[in-house]
């Protein structure tokens, strides 16, 4: 599910492969991907559950809250704008997550 050729955008296919985990399972993404793009490329469409309503990749510019996830223990990360880094631990979050953003208080 990765776009490899586009009529307007130049897409480099020789980007470094990055490994990450989602819900405890290992996946691969590409250097320069956002987390949401890497999940979508791995055919993962549901990013969060908000009150029983499934949310996916929507605005892709950080304005909505459809893509809030827990990344490396930090809640409320907008994965549509957060770049993927090697060995990230990514998990779906229910509802609003922590008011402290995953920081212990």
C-alpha positions as CSV (number, residue, x, y, z in Angstrom):
1,X,0.0,0.0,0.0
2,X,2.9,2.4,-0.6
3,X,2.9,5.0,-3.4
4,X,6.0,4.4,-5.4
5,X,5.3,6.5,-8.5
6,X,3.4,9.8,-8.7
7,X,2.8,12.0,-11.7
8,X,3.8,15.2,-9.9
9,X,5.8,14.3,-6.7
10,X,9.2,12.8,-6.9
11,X,9.4,9.7,-4.7
12,X,12.7,8.2,-3.8
13,X,12.5,4.4,-3.4
14,X,16.0,4.1,-2.0
15,X,15.2,5.5,1.5
16,X,16.5,3.6,4.5
17,X,14.2,1.0,6.0
18,X,13.1,1.7,9.6
19,X,11.8,-1.0,12.0
20,X,9.0,-0.2,14.5
21,X,6.4,-2.0,16.6
22,X,2.7,-1.4,16.5
23,X,0.5,-3.1,19.1
24,X,3.5,-5.4,19.9
25,X,4.0,-6.6,16.3
26,X,7.1,-5.7,14.3
27,X,6.7,-3.6,11.0
28,X,8.9,-1.7,8.6
29,X,8.6,1.9,7.3
30,X,10.8,4.2,5.3
31,X,13.0,7.1,6.4
32,X,11.0,10.3,6.0
33,X,7.6,8.6,6.6
34,X,5.2,10.0,9.1
35,X,4.0,7.4,11.6
36,X,0.5,7.4,10.0
37,X,2.0,7.0,6.5
38,X,4.1,4.0,7.7
39,X,1.0,2.4,9.3
40,X,-1.1,3.0,6.2
41,X,1.7,1.4,4.0
42,X,1.4,-1.7,6.3
43,X,-2.4,-1.8,5.7
44,X,-3.3,-0.5,9.2
45,X,-6.3,1.8,8.8
46,X,-7.7,2.2,12.4
47,X,-5.5,4.5,14.4
48,X,-7.7,5.0,17.5
49,X,-11.0,4.2,19.1
50,X,-12.9,7.2,20.5
51,X,-16.0,6.1,22.5
52,X,-16.5,3.0,20.3
53,X,-16.0,4.9,17.1
54,X,-13.0,3.9,15.0
55,X,-10.8,6.7,13.7
56,X,-8.3,6.6,10.9
57,X,-6.0,8.8,8.9
58,X,-8.1,12.0,8.2
59,X,-6.7,15.5,7.8
60,X,-2.9,14.6,7.5
61,X,-1.9,18.1,8.7
62,X,-2.3,17.9,12.5
63,X,-5.6,19.8,12.8
64,X,-8.0,17.1,13.8
65,X,-7.6,14.5,16.6
66,X,-8.3,11.4,14.6
67,X,-4.7,10.2,14.7
68,X,-3.9,10.6,18.4
69,X,-1.8,7.6,19.5
70,X,0.6,6.5,22.2
71,X,4.2,6.6,21.0
72,X,7.0,5.4,23.2
73,X,4.7,5.7,26.2
74,X,3.7,9.3,25.4
75,X,0.0,9.8,24.7
76,X,-1.8,12.2,22.4
77,X,0.9,12.1,19.6
78,X,-0.5,13.3,16.3
79,X,1.0,10.6,14.1
80,X,0.0,12.3,10.9
81,X,2.8,14.8,11.4
82,X,5.2,12.9,13.7
83,X,8.1,11.4,11.8
84,X,8.8,7.7,12.1
85,X,12.1,6.8,14.0
86,X,13.8,3.5,14.3
87,X,12.5,1.2,17.1
88,X,9.4,3.3,18.0
89,X,6.7,1.6,20.1
90,X,3.3,2.7,18.7
91,X,0.0,1.8,20.3
92,X,-3.6,2.7,19.7
93,X,-5.1,4.9,22.5
94,X,-8.7,4.9,23.7
95,X,-10.6,8.1,24.1
96,X,-8.5,11.1,25.2
97,X,-5.4,9.3,26.7
98,X,-3.6,10.9,29.6
99,X,-3.9,14.5,30.5
100,X,-0.2,14.5,31.2
101,X,0.7,13.2,27.8
102,X,2.2,10.0,29.2
103,X,4.5,11.8,31.7
104,X,4.4,10.4,35.2
105,X,3.3,12.9,37.8
